[in-house]
Amino acid sequence: MSATDDSPKGLPNHASVSDHELKALVRERFTKTAEVFGDYAVAERVAEAELLARLVAAGPGDVAADLACGPGTLALRFAKHVRWMCAYDLTPAILQRARQSAAQHGLLDKLGFAIGDAQTLPFAERSLDLAVTSYSLHHISDPARVIREMARVVKRGGRVGLIDIIVPEDPKVRALNHRIEWIRDHSHCRSLTLAEFRELMAAAGLRITATQTREHPRLFDHWMHVAGWKPSDPEYIEVRDLMVSSIADDGSNFHPRFEPADVCQPGASPALYMINTGIQIAAEKM
Ligand SMILES: C[S@@+](CC[C@H](N)C(=O)[O-])C[C@H]1O[C@@H](n2cnc3c(N)ncnc32)[C@H](O)[C@@H]1O
C-alpha cells in the first residue's frame, strides 16, 4: 500500500504496535464494551446493514461470512436474506452476544459462529458466495490481508462487501483524526482513505460494483459512552478538548459543532455533535 504513516509523533500506530498487541487491545476493548457497544450497533446500524445487503445482492442461495461481526450487526440482518452465514470474530465476549441475539430471534439455523482472526480465514478457497465486514478494518494491522482473504474464499463471480469509516488524504487532518480516535480507543489502528480502499480491492482482484459514502451524525457524549468512557474520565476530557479545538477549522474531519440545548430542558448546556464519515463498497471477484 502506498499510504504514508500519518500517526502523530508519540502515538502508537499501525507500525509501532505489533499484531499480537493490537489483538490483545481489541479483545480488551470489545469485551469491556460488548453490551453497550452491542446494543448501539445492532439497533442503529440496521439501515446500513440492509443497504450493504442490497449493494452485494445478498440472496437466498448464498453461503456467506460476516468477518469481525461483533454483536452480529450484519449477520443478524443478512440471516434474513442468505441461505447460511458464519459470524466470525476475534473477541469471544462479543461473539457470545451475537449468538444470544441470534437465539432470541430464532436465527440459529441460519447462522454459525466461530472465533478467529479475519487476517487468516478458516474457509477453503472459493467456498463462499459472499463475504462482508463492517467497521473492522481500522482495528486490524493488515487490512490488505483481510481483503485478500475475502477475495480468496469467495467463488469467481462471488461478492465482497465492506463498510468502514474513511479519512481524507490531508496528512495533518489524518494525524489529528488518528490522535482523537486512538485516545478514545487504543484498539483503533488506522483509518483508510477511499483511494486506499480502492487500491486494496483492485490489488486483491476485486472489481468494485458500487460505493456509497454516508455521514453519520453522532452525539459526542454517546460516541464516548459506547467506547466505555464517562465524562469525568481523563480520556473523555482530552478527546473532548481536541474535538472542541478543531471546531473552527474542522482540522479533525469530525465536523464537530455545538447544538442548542433541548428547549424542553431549560438551563441545559449546548450539546457537542460530530460526524463519522463512512463508506460502503460492494465488489465482485473477477
Ligand atoms: C467496531 S467493531 C464492529 C463490529 C460489527 N462488525 C459492526 O459493524 O458493528 C470491531 C469488531 O472487530 C473485531 N476484530 C478486530 N480485529 C479483528 C481481527 N483481527 N479478526 C477478527 N475480528 C476482529 C472486534 O472484536 C470487534 O468485534
Ligand as a Chemical Component Dictionary entry (heavy atoms), coordinates in Angstrom:
data_LIG
# 
_chem_comp.id                   LIG 
_chem_comp.type                 NON-POLYMER 
_chem_comp.pdbx_formal_charge   0 
_chem_comp.three_letter_code    LIG 
# 
loop_
_chem_comp_atom.comp_id 
_chem_comp_atom.atom_id 
_chem_comp_atom.alt_atom_id 
_chem_comp_atom.type_symbol 
_chem_comp_atom.charge 
_chem_comp_atom.model_Cartn_x 
_chem_comp_atom.model_Cartn_y 
_chem_comp_atom.model_Cartn_z 
_chem_comp_atom.pdbx_ordinal 
LIG C1  C1  C 0  -16.122 -1.717  15.754 1  
LIG S1  S1  S 1  -16.481 -3.414  15.973 2  
LIG C2  C2  C 0  -17.515 -3.729  14.577 3  
LIG C3  C3  C 0  -18.463 -4.856  14.813 4  
LIG C4  C4  C 0  -19.512 -5.055  13.732 5  
LIG N1  N1  N 0  -18.936 -5.554  12.515 6  
LIG C5  C5  C 0  -20.277 -3.778  13.493 7  
LIG O1  O1  O 0  -20.250 -3.263  12.383 8  
LIG O2  O2  O -1 -20.921 -3.287  14.418 9  
LIG C6  C6  C 0  -14.978 -4.196  15.514 10 
LIG C7  C7  C 0  -15.019 -5.709  15.679 11 
LIG O3  O3  O 0  -13.879 -6.245  15.012 12 
LIG C8  C8  C 0  -13.392 -7.334  15.763 13 
LIG N2  N2  N 0  -11.999 -7.528  15.344 14 
LIG C9  C9  C 0  -10.984 -6.657  15.456 15 
LIG N3  N3  N 0  -9.855  -7.182  14.964 16 
LIG C10 C10 C 0  -10.175 -8.412  14.486 17 
LIG C11 C11 C 0  -9.451  -9.433  13.821 18 
LIG N4  N4  N 0  -8.153  -9.309  13.562 19 
LIG N5  N5  N 0  -10.114 -10.535 13.448 20 
LIG C12 C12 C 0  -11.428 -10.696 13.713 21 
LIG N6  N6  N 0  -12.162 -9.761  14.359 22 
LIG C13 C13 C 0  -11.555 -8.631  14.729 23 
LIG C14 C14 C 0  -13.591 -6.896  17.208 24 
LIG O4  O4  O 0  -13.558 -7.991  18.095 25 
LIG C15 C15 C 0  -14.941 -6.196  17.120 26 
LIG O5  O5  O 0  -15.993 -7.103  17.369 27 
# 
loop_
_chem_comp_bond.comp_id 
_chem_comp_bond.atom_id_1 
_chem_comp_bond.atom_id_2 
_chem_comp_bond.value_order 
_chem_comp_bond.pdbx_ordinal 
LIG C1  S1  SING 1  
LIG S1  C2  SING 2  
LIG S1  C6  SING 3  
LIG C2  C3  SING 4  
LIG C3  C4  SING 5  
LIG C4  N1  SING 6  
LIG C4  C5  SING 7  
LIG C5  O1  DOUB 8  
LIG C5  O2  SING 9  
LIG C6  C7  SING 10 
LIG C7  O3  SING 11 
LIG C7  C15 SING 12 
LIG O3  C8  SING 13 
LIG C8  N2  SING 14 
LIG C8  C14 SING 15 
LIG N2  C9  SING 16 
LIG N2  C13 SING 17 
LIG C9  N3  DOUB 18 
LIG N3  C10 SING 19 
LIG C10 C11 SING 20 
LIG C10 C13 DOUB 21 
LIG C11 N4  SING 22 
LIG C11 N5  DOUB 23 
LIG N5  C12 SING 24 
LIG C12 N6  DOUB 25 
LIG N6  C13 SING 26 
LIG C14 O4  SING 27 
LIG C14 C15 SING 28 
LIG C15 O5  SING 29 
# 
